[in-house]
C-alpha cells in the first residue's frame, strides 16, 4: 500500500514538549485525528527503553494501519519490526541501512540542500525530510534554516530527476504556517507530499484535535491567496481596470492598519484619508485579531527594529493571514545593518505577505539574503543594473515567494511572477520628503484590500493614483519645493478621489505603464 506522508508526526519525549502526558496515548490520539505516518524520535533513552516504547507504539500504529519509523536507530527498528527508519546526514549511511533493513523498508533521509537531496534519491531513499523550514526548539543546533525558498529550490531540482520521490518539510511547522509552507514551497512541477510536525501535536492539550485541524489545512491554499481569473491583460486593459479599483476604493473605504514608525504616522494617516481609506495607526499586535476581522489591509513598515516591535509585527501578520486580509511588507533599510537583515528573515519566516515593496537594495536583500553593498540609511544608493535586470529580479522573487513584488525607483517595477510591469510616473520631490515610500505602501495596501482577486492590479492602481497625484502636484505653478509640495500632493490625491467618486476616470490616462517581456 502506498504510504501517505501528508501529516507526518515526529514524537518528542522531552518534558518541555510532552509534559506529563503518556507518549503512546498522544500518538494514539494523533492517529485518531488523522496523522498518516509516525516517527519515534528519542535521543535520550537507553536502548532497552527505546525498544519497549517502540513496541508499544508499533502496536498502536498497526491498529491504524500507519507506518512506524524509528529515528536514527536501525537496530531498534529491526528489534520491533518497524516499517523503516529516518536518517540524518550524520547517521548510518543509506546503503548500509538498506542492506540491513531490506528493499521494502521505508528509509527517509534529511536533506537541507540540493546536493544532499539528489544524493539521497540516487542512493535509493524512500522519501526526503526537507528542512529545517523554520527555527525550532527540537533542533537548536540545526546547521541551516532553508525556509520555503530553499525548499522550493530542492523540489525544483528533484522534478528534473528520472526517479521520483516523496517529500515532507520539517521544522517549526504548525497550524499558523502549514498552508503557506505547502503553497510557497511548490515549484512548477513538484510540491511537497506532506509536512512533519512535532510540537504542534506533541505539546498540544488535545493532540487529536490538533492533528485533525492540521490535516484539514493541508492541501488548502491560505485564505489570503486568491488566484486571479485573467492573467494576460494588456496595459490598456490594466489602466481601465485600475480606474475601477480606485472607484471601489472610494465606495468601500477600507480600513488600512498601519504598523509604522512615529516619524511618518501623521503623514500616512493623512494620505489614507485623502485617498478615501480609513486609517488606524497601531503598533500593538494585540489589537490585530480584532482589526483583521474588519476586511481591511495591514501595512508592516520596518522603520524601527526592536524585539518588541518584531513580536508585535508577527502577531499582527498571523492575525491577518488567519482572516485572509492582505498584508504589505516594507523592509525599510533591510541592508543597512545585520539586525535589520535578521529582522527581515524573521518576518519572512513568520507569515505570508501579499505584497512586498522596497527599493533596489532592499529587494536585493530579500532575493539573495545579503546585500552587495551596505545601505546608507534607508536609501537605495546608486544603481548599476539595467531595466531588464531589475525586471527579471522582481519577477524571479515574485515567482519564488508567490506574491507581488514591487521595486521602487526612478522607474518602478512590479511583478506577480507571471506579468511584470514598469511604471514611469511620479515626481522628483517624492525623494526629497520623509515618508513617501511608507505612504505609497499605505495607498497600495488600501487598493489591494478592495482588489484581492488580482493583487498585481490592486498594487498597480495604488501606484498610479499615488504617482499621478505626485506628478500633478509637482508640476503646479504654486509648488516651489518640497515644503509646498506635500500639502498640494494631498490635495491632488483628494482630487483623484473626487474624480473617481464622480465616475470621471480621465486621470488614469496619465499612467505611463510598460509591460516588460522577461
Buried (B, 14 or more C-beta within 10 A) or exposed (E): EEBBBBBBBBBBBBEEBBEEBEBBEBBBBBBBBBBBBBBBBBEEEEEEEBBBBBBBBBEBBEEBEBBBBBBBBBBBBBBBEBBBBBBBBEBBEBEEBBEBBEEEBBBBBBBBBBEBBBBBBEBBBBBBBBBBBBBBEBBEEBEEBBBBBBBBBBBBBBEEEEEEBBBBBBBBBBBBBBBBBBBBBBBEEBBBBBBBBBBBBBBBEEBBBBBBBBBEBBEEBBBBBBEBEEEEBEBEEBBEBBBBBBBBBBEBBBBBBBBBBEEBBEBBBBBBBBBBBBBBBBBEBEBBBEBBBBBBBBBBBBBEBEEEBBEBBBBBBBBBBBBBBBBBBBBBBBBBEEEBBEBBBBBBBBBBBBBBBBBBBBBBBBBEBEBEEEBEEBEBBEBEEEBEEBBBBBBBBBBBBBBBBBBBBEBBBBBBBEBBBBBEBBBEBBBEBBBBBBBBBBBBBBBBBBBBEBBBBBBBBBBBBBBBBBBBBBEBEEBEEBEBBBEBBBBBBBBBBEBBBEEEBEBBEBBBBBBBEB
